[in-house]
Amino acid sequence: IGMRPLTRVFHAPEAIAGVTTLRGDVLPVLDLGLLLGGPPRLEGAAEARIVVVRERGGARRHAGLCVAALRGLREYPAAGLDPAPVTLPEGTRGFVLGIIPSPPPCAVLSVAALLDAPMLATLATPEARA
């Protein structure tokens, strides 16, 4: 979906960009850049999007991922994925299921791992923000 105004949640971890509503449901929106160890999302970026993801099985959790741009969707068999490079930072490597080798290379992320990120489990405290 296109970017929309997000309501910041008091004392929420920095990686939670905020919440919005989608078809009457509250949707938490995560800052994918921060979760992957990069810069925070770009406010007002023309191509920014919220990608809605749902976890399969279990509690069937869902969230929005704030991304700088979206170039399209591809289907690719899991058996064809290359392993994640060992050069990825340790904190990022746990989110990557594998790499699609076809040009351009593309990382395939684990929705469950993103939703279970330690950065999201810890509530931000005034001391942590100082």
N, C-alpha and C positions, 0 to 999 in steps of 0.2 A: 504494500500500500504506500501511497505517498506520505511524505512527512506531514505530521500534524502537531499541533501544540501538545506538549507533554506536561503533566502535573508532577512536579518533583515531590518525592516522599521524604518527609522529615526524618533525619537520622538514618536514611537508607544508605547502603554502600554506594560509593561513587560510580561503580559499574552499572547501577540501576539508573538509567537516564530519566526515568519517570514512569508514569502510567497514563494510559489513554483508554478510550472506550472503542470497542469494535463490535458492531451489531448488538449493543446493549450489554456486553460483557467487559469487565475491567481487564485490560491487557498490560502486564508489566513489560516495559521496553528496556532492553539491555544494550549497553554501549559495547558493541563488538570490538571496536578499536582498543578500549581499555582492557577487556577480557583477554585479548590476544597480546597484550603488552605494548600496544602502540599508543598513538595520541588519541585524545577524546574525539568524539564526533564533531563534525564541523557544523556549527549553528548556521542555518539558512542556506546550506549548500544546495545548489539547484538540482543536483542529481540524487540527493540523499533519499533513502527509502527505508521503510520498516518492513523487514521480511518476517512474516508470521511463521513460526515453527511449532510443531507439535511432537511430543515424545511418543513413540510407539509403546504399547503395552503399559503395564504398571499403572501409575496414577494418571497417565495421559496428560502430563503437564504441557503448558503452552506459554509462549512468550513472543515478543517482537524483538528482532535484532536490528539495531540502528546501523545502517551501512552507508558508506559514502556514495555508492552507485551500484546499480544492478545491471549486468550485461546480458542476462538471459539464463535460461535453465537448460540443463542437460541431464539425460539419463545415462547411467554408466553402471555396468555390472560390478559388484563389490569384489568379485574374484579378479578383476583386471586392475585393481588399485596397486600402485607401488607403495612400499612402506614409507612412512614419514621420515624425512632426512634426520640424521642424528645431529645435524647442525642447528636444528630448531631449538630455541630456548626451552629449558626444561618445563617451565610453566605453560608454554604453548603446545608442546609435544603431546600432552595428555588430551588435548581437544581434537587432534587430527587423527582421523581413522585411516587415512592414506592419501595418496596423491594420484590424480588422473594425469597420466603422462602425456596425453595427446596435446598438441599445441592449441592454445597456451596451457601450460601446466596449471592445475587447479587443486587446491587442498579441499578435501572432504571432511567436514567437521562433524563431531558427535554432538547431537542435540542434548542427550542425557548428560554428557560431561560438561557442556556449557552451563546447563541448569544447576549442576552440582558444584560449580566452581567455588573454591574456598573464598574467593573475593566476594561472592554473593552471600555466603553463610555468615560472615562476620558483620555485625551491625557497626556502622560508623559511630564513633564516640567523639566528643569534642576534643579529647586528647589526640586522637588519631588524625583529626583534620588540622591540628595546629602545626 
